[in-house]
């Protein structure tokens, strides 16, 4: 089983993440940020991974530290759970529509953190959630997961739809990348011999 449990404690947040890459989309989410919980649910269900996230943060200030630190902790858990990456597909991609919105996510389990994030949200806030924090979440994730991630929202009018297509596409791309490849069983998917 490709699983991991990671706890991150700082003066700003206390975050615990449990991840099973070979799950079936079961979630237990208590981030303290309802919209983020909704988005994490999309990752787990579309990525077919079990995800348990518990967080307490300085939400009296704003959600920035909590959202970023959940991205960091999830990235750390992912890096542990995926292990040496032998026998996986390595690359993943997905297009996901939701009504008028359409997003594309492409990723590489390269071992090199990198984020290209081309999403022009039509509103600064999605309910009570600061749309800028979507990028912060993914930046935290890639920095600690060692993943190269390209996120493009190709169109959209409703900011909620824009965000949801991004997270759904991310889950589906991640699912593709971590899938075992029978033709690559036990083989590192890199000419360098490591990722």
Secondary structure, DSSP 8 states (H G I E B T S, - for coil): --EEEEEEE-SSEEEEEEEETTS-S-EEEE-S-HHHHHHHHHHHHHHT-EEEEEEEE-TTT-SHHHHHHHHHHHHHHHHHHHTT-TTB--EEEEEEEETTEEEEEEEE--SS-EEEEE---SSSEETTEETHHHHHHHHHHHHHHT-EEEEEEEE-S-HHHHHHHHHHHHHHHHHHHHSB-GGGTT--SSTTS--
